[in-house]
Amino acid sequence: MNKTKYAAIMLAACLSALLAGCNKAEEQSSSSALTTTATTTITTVVTEPVQIHDNFEFSQEVSSGTVSSSIDWKIDEYGLLVISGSGAVPDFSNASDVPWSAVSDDILYAKIENGITAIGSSAFCGCKNIREIRIDSEISSIGNYAFQNCESLRILSANGDVASIGISSFENCYTLEEINIELEPASIGKCAFKNCIFLCKAPKLDKVTRIEDYTFSGCSSMQFDDIPLNAEYIGRGAFENCKSLTTVTIPDSITEIYESVFAGSGLCKLEIPDNITSIGISAFAGCVSLEDLTLSDGLVNIEMAAFSGCSSLSNVTIPQSVEYIDSNVFAHCDSMVSIEVDENNGYYESIDGALYTESMRTLKQYPLGCGKTEFELPSTVTAIEPGALYGNSALENVTVASGNWSYTALDGILYTAYYNEITFCPPNNAITDYSAPDGVSVVDIYAFYNCKNLKSANFSNSLMQINACAFADCTNLSQIILPQNMTQIGKYAFDNTAISGEFVFNEGFKYYDTSFNENCTVTILVP
């Protein structure tokens, strides 16, 4: 498991519901789906070898039926579906209501003849083997879920001026490469192009005022012009993982950047204008090419993990206007040399490139790319945010300034006062065989993360809990001694280590399937 996966466990866990995609069921209550009555005659099932329909010429009919009083359909022996008649293909509440649903897996090509004016909801939803669709008509709209989960669809050709593209209309069309139609819609539903990973040409957005949630999420090949200057809303995850999106101009009409909007995109340079007051959770997380970031006055809130994993980012200045910075905002920014703070900001300050809250009470983020091998925690610090220290840095030792009553250090390893918790072991610490001091009860999240020199660890009966990813990526760690009376071990605690063997714990011990490696067995004693 790579470190991005580790970071996602704690830094962006709250996003799992937001990033899970669009669920058709949740939209049906607001859908204007029309239940249609259709007759279907199925005479056989397509079993003949596939024939490429270069000219979309119909062969021998094997199934047929009606869609509505004015629209018919038929399918031939080689998987060509032909829809003919006049008017709009109506909306269907789900894929099973479509009249050709019984032969949907046999459809390899579709031809929609002249006279059809719109493609209704769910019309081709789940036709997983369809490869190409040719629409000879001028169509005005594409309904909700119209081509959702057409996993083999490569080409869609059509005529007309499509004014509306529905919710999830092309979602999960993984192989879609071409949409040969001039798309300049006034509205695009959420998740409309989600996971169209090979589609290069984006629809024109000049008429769009709302870019809905996850509209282009996962469109890693798609090329975009600037976001339209009249956009009033850019939804959550709208351009998530758009790897080919390298620049963006945020319109003046936008005041808030929502969760994961540009997460994982290819942005290289970014300026947050004065009209933006808030940057949402993981909004730019994982933008590994982002090198130049400007945060302008007007910005007030920066939410959790907003720039986490921007591994090329080296410098940033927090403007005077910022009042709130959540946790892990710059976590895993491995090239970060310095985080500076405007001298007139009354909420945060910077010392030697490290970010602290006002009066240096809380360490927010250590600059992982500064190249220093030692770091002294100031005497004023009473709290360290999770993720403030761990990552790929040159650190070998941490010390604590005299007068600090909250933390202590031993052999370059950071503990809370009185050695109750292990807070952080620098990744380049020289220790190979670790024995925890008496009294250690908790190993914090990522405490020994990526400590390549560590080979063994030994804990006394005082240890109660090991948190998530505590020893993850300690690739040379092959032996660990844990007390039987422990109460809990978190997810991925020993991921990517060489630990193996049996571990025995008392009844009530809690752990996860991912807490131990596959080569480990866990036995729970029952009285």
C-alpha atoms as one frame of an Amber mdcrd trajectory, in Angstrom:
protein
   0.000   0.000   0.000   1.495   3.401  -0.947   1.613   6.436   1.267  -1.228
   8.161  -0.563  -3.476   5.333   0.607  -2.258   5.820   4.177  -2.949   9.543
   4.051  -6.432   8.926   2.735  -7.300   6.771   5.740  -7.213   9.637   8.230
  -6.775  12.841   6.261  -9.758  12.458   3.995 -11.845   9.682   5.506 -14.818
  12.023   5.744 -14.822  12.278   1.975 -15.642   8.639   1.326 -19.349   9.387
   1.023 -18.685  12.369  -1.225 -16.335  10.443  -3.507 -18.386   7.287  -3.788
 -20.109   8.504  -6.971 -23.702   9.119  -7.938 -26.323   6.669  -6.816 -29.176
   6.425  -9.202 -31.600   5.478  -6.475 -31.133   8.760  -4.658 -32.163  10.670
  -7.746 -35.330   8.789  -8.598 -37.424  10.756  -6.169 -36.685  13.954  -8.085
 -36.619  12.391 -11.538 -39.339  13.083 -14.032 -39.101   9.508 -15.270 -42.085
   8.392 -17.303 -43.287   4.837 -16.945 -44.013   3.576 -20.439 -45.999   0.657
 -21.711 -44.195  -1.261 -24.447 -44.659  -4.563 -26.212 -41.745  -6.824 -27.016
 -41.415  -9.874 -29.208 -38.276 -11.953 -28.652 -37.801 -14.778 -31.091 -34.272
 -15.868 -30.220 -31.086 -14.852 -28.489 -28.128 -13.507 -30.442 -25.520 -16.249
 -30.582 -23.922 -15.606 -33.977 -20.319 -14.378 -34.245 -19.846 -10.631 -34.032
 -19.965  -8.801 -37.341 -18.724  -5.219 -37.550 -21.547  -2.987 -38.766 -19.425
  -0.551 -40.771 -22.468   0.895 -42.510 -25.025   0.078 -39.819 -26.963  -2.065
 -42.275 -29.598  -4.207 -40.640 -29.371  -7.988 -41.147 -31.826 -10.684 -40.074
 -34.203  -9.667 -37.282 -34.163 -11.729 -34.106 -36.093  -9.489 -31.686 -38.409
  -6.511 -31.996 -41.035  -4.463 -30.237 -42.435  -1.013 -29.609 -41.099   1.787
 -27.454 -44.175   3.972 -27.691 -47.095   4.439 -30.069 -44.780   6.190 -32.528
 -41.417   4.474 -31.948 -40.354   0.897 -32.753 -37.176  -1.082 -32.155 -35.578
  -4.211 -33.553 -32.276  -6.086 -33.184 -30.528  -8.251 -35.752 -28.483 -11.436
 -35.488 -25.221  -9.511 -35.146 -26.279  -7.217 -32.311 -27.402  -4.103 -34.213
 -30.279  -2.321 -32.466 -32.330   0.026 -34.641 -34.778   2.534 -33.142 -37.104
   4.238 -35.600 -40.153   6.459 -35.595 -40.842  10.001 -34.473 -40.605  11.922
 -31.215 -38.562  11.390 -28.078 -37.427   8.067 -26.713 -39.247   8.336 -23.368
 -37.810   8.240 -19.887 -37.620   4.910 -18.092 -37.429   4.608 -14.337 -34.603
   2.059 -14.538 -32.784  -0.190 -17.000 -35.093  -3.162 -16.449 -38.072  -1.158
 -17.754 -36.486  -0.539 -21.160 -38.253  -2.697 -23.784 -35.004  -4.264 -25.048
 -33.690  -4.997 -21.539 -33.957  -8.781 -22.068 -31.403  -8.591 -24.893 -29.346
  -5.654 -23.582 -26.202  -7.785 -23.271 -26.503  -8.744 -26.939 -26.550  -5.147
 -28.200 -23.208  -4.325 -29.822 -24.265  -1.387 -32.008 -27.206   1.011 -32.078
 -28.674   3.128 -34.846 -31.242   5.766 -33.978 -32.947   6.840 -37.166 -34.052
  10.248 -38.315 -37.193  11.423 -36.521 -36.074  10.726 -32.945 -35.747  14.005
 -31.038 -34.374  13.027 -27.611 -32.824  10.110 -25.719 -34.770   9.392 -22.546
 -33.586   8.398 -19.085 -31.974   4.945 -18.742 -32.487   4.194 -22.436 -29.157
   2.375 -22.783 -28.215   2.135 -19.108 -26.220  -1.021 -18.445 -25.757  -2.067
 -22.086 -22.285  -3.196 -21.162 -21.301  -4.610 -24.561 -22.443  -1.806 -26.841
 -19.543  -0.408 -28.863 -20.878   2.338 -31.073 -24.045   4.414 -31.339 -25.061
   6.438 -34.383 -27.885   8.926 -34.062 -29.126  10.233 -37.414 -31.600  12.668
 -35.877 -31.149  16.091 -34.395 -31.598  15.469 -30.680 -32.195  18.159 -28.086
 -31.484  16.293 -24.851 -29.840  13.229 -23.342 -31.689  11.977 -20.267 -30.517
  10.886 -16.835 -28.483   7.641 -16.888 -29.057   7.360 -20.650 -25.692   5.673
 -21.312 -24.589   4.950 -17.754 -22.397   1.833 -17.395 -21.986   1.334 -21.141
 -18.542   0.005 -20.348 -17.576  -0.916 -23.938 -18.930   2.168 -25.716 -16.244
   3.827 -27.838 -18.032   6.168 -30.240 -21.245   8.196 -30.123 -22.227  10.179
 -33.212 -25.225  12.478 -33.455 -26.662  15.633 -34.983 -28.370  18.640 -33.498
 -27.833  21.104 -30.692 -27.998  19.153 -27.433 -29.275  21.586 -24.807 -29.382
  19.248 -21.817 -27.206  16.363 -20.611 -28.728  14.487 -17.684 -27.448  13.097
 -14.410 -24.878  10.286 -14.839 -25.686  10.174 -18.549 -22.225   8.857 -19.513
 -21.008   7.739 -16.087 -18.661   4.733 -16.180 -18.333   4.749 -19.962 -14.723
   3.768 -19.378 -13.764   3.189 -23.021 -15.593   6.153 -24.572 -13.170   7.967
 -26.883 -15.321  10.049 -29.220 -18.551  11.995 -28.981 -19.043  13.243 -32.513
 -21.580  15.913 -31.753 -21.340  19.618 -31.032 -22.035  19.659 -27.316 -22.783
  23.143 -26.051 -25.447  22.433 -23.429 -27.090  24.877 -21.082 -27.126  22.256
 -18.335 -25.117  19.179 -17.415 -26.233  16.869 -14.600 -23.979  15.687 -11.820
 -21.693  12.747 -12.595 -22.573  13.190 -16.282 -19.107  12.227 -17.557 -17.711
  10.588 -14.438 -14.964   8.044 -15.198 -14.867   8.683 -18.953 -11.135   8.170
 -18.698 -10.325   8.128 -22.441 -12.604  10.943 -23.592 -10.413  13.867 -24.674
 -12.817  16.484 -25.968 -14.827  18.308 -23.313 -18.234  19.804 -24.065 -18.344
  23.562 -24.476 -19.199  25.150 -21.151 -19.946  28.717 -22.278 -23.684  28.407
 -21.563 -23.342  26.447 -18.325 -23.886  28.370 -15.095 -23.648  25.369 -12.770
 -21.009  22.659 -12.953 -22.572  20.022 -10.760 -20.993  17.547  -8.324 -18.548
  15.074  -9.919 -19.531  16.114 -13.446 -16.074  15.387 -14.883 -14.614  13.331
 -12.034 -12.102  10.812 -13.354 -11.916  12.307 -16.862  -8.151  11.993 -16.863
  -7.682  12.609 -20.620 -10.186  15.429 -21.060  -8.938  18.788 -22.354 -10.695
  21.861 -20.993 -10.896  25.500 -21.908 -11.229  27.955 -19.040 -14.193  27.470
 -16.763 -16.895  29.867 -18.015 -16.710  33.255 -16.355 -20.452  33.170 -15.693
 -20.289  29.974 -13.618 -22.142  30.460 -10.339 -21.429  27.042  -8.851 -18.678
  24.451  -9.178 -19.694  21.325  -7.291 -17.874  18.810  -5.153 -15.374  16.712
  -7.059 -16.363  18.387 -10.331 -12.846  18.120 -11.836 -11.435  15.450  -9.544
  -8.594  13.424 -11.148  -8.717  15.439 -14.369  -5.022  14.842 -15.054  -4.995
  16.867 -18.276  -6.376  19.975 -16.577  -3.207  22.021 -16.024  -4.505  25.573
 -15.593  -7.704  27.072 -14.307  -9.087  30.568 -13.904 -11.597  30.744 -11.087
 -14.440  33.106 -12.021 -15.338  36.140  -9.928 -18.831  34.760  -9.401 -17.501
  31.885  -7.252 -16.976  32.541  -3.540 -16.292  29.050  -2.237 -14.255  26.120
  -3.541 -15.963  22.921  -2.439 -14.635  19.498  -1.408 -12.306  17.686  -3.816
 -13.175  19.994  -6.719  -9.713  19.762  -8.286  -8.260  16.905  -6.200  -5.788
  14.812  -8.163  -5.903  17.108 -11.187  -2.906  18.180 -13.283  -2.802  21.790
 -12.106   0.687  23.305 -12.242  -0.032  26.866 -11.199  -2.902  28.198  -9.129
  -4.017  31.604  -7.938  -6.875  31.794  -5.464  -8.515  35.189  -6.151  -9.835
  37.656  -3.577 -13.455  36.600  -4.125 -12.789  33.129  -2.623 -13.467  33.012
   1.120 -13.263  29.266   1.739 -11.350  26.275   0.344 -13.064  22.961   1.069
 -11.859  19.572   2.284  -9.228  18.031  -0.036 -10.077  20.634  -2.686  -6.622
  20.381  -4.292  -5.328  17.240  -2.557  -3.009  15.098  -4.639  -2.238  17.764
  -7.257   1.292  16.403  -7.596   2.285  18.856 -10.371   1.264  21.987  -8.484
   4.387  24.098  -8.012   3.122  27.663  -7.783   0.341  28.589  -5.320  -0.893
  32.072  -4.495  -3.456  32.606  -1.746  -4.933  36.105  -1.977  -6.465  38.314
   0.707 -10.139  37.557   1.173  -9.543  33.919   2.001 -10.851  33.107   5.497
 -11.089  29.297   5.863  -8.887  26.471   4.600 -10.455  23.104   5.363  -8.887
  19.724   6.129  -6.280  18.316   3.704  -6.981  21.069   1.173  -3.478  20.805
  -0.347  -2.422  17.451   1.101  -0.149  15.462  -1.165   0.834  18.394  -3.394
   4.311  16.929  -3.527   5.826  19.543  -5.884   4.721  22.560  -3.851   7.730
  24.242  -2.214   6.523  27.556  -0.801   3.275  29.152   0.285   2.308  32.322
   2.128  -0.764  32.473   4.358  -2.441  35.863   3.801  -3.556  38.260   6.501
  -7.245  37.426   6.052  -7.019  33.720   6.976  -8.660  32.939  10.308  -8.941
  29.154  10.233  -6.646  26.412   8.927  -7.867  22.865   9.551  -5.621  19.843
  10.107  -3.346  18.277   7.493  -3.783  21.119   5.004  -0.184  20.703   3.788
   0.434  17.091   4.877   2.604  14.992   2.541   3.833  18.099   0.718   7.258
  16.495   0.516   8.937  19.392  -1.316   7.667  22.095   1.039  10.605  24.287
   2.076   8.718  27.022   3.865   5.226  28.017   4.965   5.208  31.755   5.618
   2.512  33.867   7.291   1.684  37.495   6.621   2.974  39.512   9.562  -0.454
  41.107  10.047  -2.234  37.767  10.452  -3.465  37.483  14.035  -4.209  33.749
  14.020  -1.063  32.008  12.730   2.686  32.487  12.588   5.733  30.880  11.051
   9.145  30.131  12.537  11.889  28.630  10.353   9.302  27.735   7.733   7.084
  25.751  10.135   3.451  26.739  10.602   2.071  27.346  14.121  -1.075  28.782
  15.606  -0.837  32.212  17.227   1.615  32.318  20.142   3.080  29.055  18.790
   0.783  26.863  20.849   0.066  24.241  18.174   2.403  22.927  15.500   0.297
  22.819  12.317   2.890  21.681   9.794   6.617  21.085   9.618   8.120  21.854
   6.161   9.005  18.351   5.002  11.263  19.475   2.166  13.478  21.881   4.097
  16.286  19.311   4.249  17.090  19.667   7.949  18.064  16.556   9.884  17.077
  17.903  13.308  14.051  19.768  14.595  13.590  21.328  18.018  10.020  21.620
  19.246   9.592  25.062  20.840   8.846  25.340  24.542   5.479  27.010  23.841
   3.974  24.078  21.914   1.245  22.221  23.777  -0.257  20.322  20.820   0.901
  18.770  17.558  -1.663  18.086  14.874  -1.758  14.591  13.358   0.242  14.693
  10.148   2.281  17.758  11.101   5.581  15.854  11.119   5.264  12.581   9.232
   6.150  12.172   5.571   9.253  12.029   3.404  11.667  14.359   5.182  15.357
  14.335   6.023  14.670  14.327   9.761  16.811  12.079  11.938  16.169  13.471
  15.408  13.609  15.570  17.257  14.452  17.447  20.438  12.267  19.456  22.807
  13.194  22.925  24.081  13.658  23.425  27.790  10.499  24.516  29.529   8.090
  22.488  27.403   5.778  20.609  29.797   3.744  18.787  27.126   6.393  16.821
  25.239   9.701  15.114  25.771  12.257  13.382  23.548  14.511  10.375  23.956
  17.051   9.180  21.383  15.562  11.574  18.853  12.038  10.143  19.248   9.182
  12.404  20.373   6.823  11.444  23.223   4.164  13.169  25.217   5.189  14.197
  28.720   5.944  11.287  31.045   6.282   8.969  28.005   2.588   8.071  27.915
   2.360   8.218  24.119   4.827   7.779  21.288   4.160  10.754  19.030   6.763
  10.593  16.278   9.921   8.784  15.251  11.777  10.560  12.395  11.995   8.398
   9.267  15.802   8.543   9.221  16.326   7.874  12.907  19.224   5.476  13.383
  17.425   3.148  15.790  17.188  -0.479  14.657  15.997  -2.278  17.795  13.432
  -0.253  19.708  12.370  -0.869  23.312   9.575   1.363  24.526  10.055   3.156
  27.840   7.955   1.919  30.747   4.571   3.593  30.835   3.999   3.903  27.090
   0.313   3.136  26.556  -0.369   4.485  23.049   1.494   4.480  19.732   0.058
   7.385  17.757  -1.070   7.317  14.140   1.933   7.117  11.761   4.319   7.252
  14.746   6.986   5.059  13.082   5.802   5.501   9.514   8.509   4.827   6.927
  11.270   4.191   9.500  13.458   2.105   7.209  16.164   1.347   9.815  13.770
  -0.213  12.311  14.095  -4.010  12.569  12.434  -4.879  15.892  10.179  -3.302
  18.527   9.468  -4.394  22.076   6.628  -3.134  24.295   5.845  -3.744  27.960
   2.462  -4.551  29.521   1.602  -0.842  29.730   0.848  -0.699  25.991  -2.899
  -0.609  25.330  -3.335   0.790  21.821  -1.557   1.065  18.467  -3.223   3.480
  16.064  -3.630   3.313  12.291  -0.517   3.045  10.114   1.736   3.320  13.173
   4.440   1.095  11.645   3.364   1.251   8.004   6.185   1.121   5.439   8.771
   0.007   8.001   9.952  -2.481   5.428  12.739  -3.963   7.570  10.594  -4.459
  10.657  10.354  -8.230  11.121   9.817  -8.693  14.848   7.504  -7.010  17.353
   6.619  -8.042  20.905   3.154  -6.978  22.049   1.500  -7.542  25.436  -1.408
  -9.950  25.652  -3.558  -7.412  27.514  -3.661  -4.877  24.653  -7.093  -3.495
  23.758  -6.853  -2.247  20.172  -4.779  -2.087  16.972  -5.831   0.227  14.147
  -6.046  -0.236  10.391  -2.854  -0.861   8.413  -0.791  -0.676  11.604   1.870
  -3.030  10.185   1.216  -2.612   6.478   4.211  -3.241   4.223   6.387  -4.656
   7.003   8.055  -8.058   7.304   6.197  -9.021  10.480   4.766 -12.544  10.600
   3.716 -15.161  13.161   1.001 -15.604  15.764  -0.241 -12.920  18.162  -2.301
 -13.798  21.236  -4.599 -11.328  23.018  -7.215 -11.407  25.739 -10.946 -11.368
  25.144 -12.213  -7.924  24.131  -9.225  -7.099  21.942 -10.293  -5.108  18.845
  -8.589  -5.072  15.470  -9.337  -4.881  11.731  -8.735  -7.231   8.831  -6.002
  -4.846   7.689  -4.354  -4.429  11.106  -1.925  -7.295  10.496  -0.155  -8.682
   7.452  -1.412 -11.783   5.663   1.399 -13.799   7.232   0.105 -13.068  10.734
  -2.480 -14.967  12.746  -4.423 -13.546  15.677  -5.738 -15.640  18.545  -8.245
 -14.234  21.044  -8.341 -16.027  24.371 -11.826 -16.758  25.703 -12.154 -17.558
  29.436
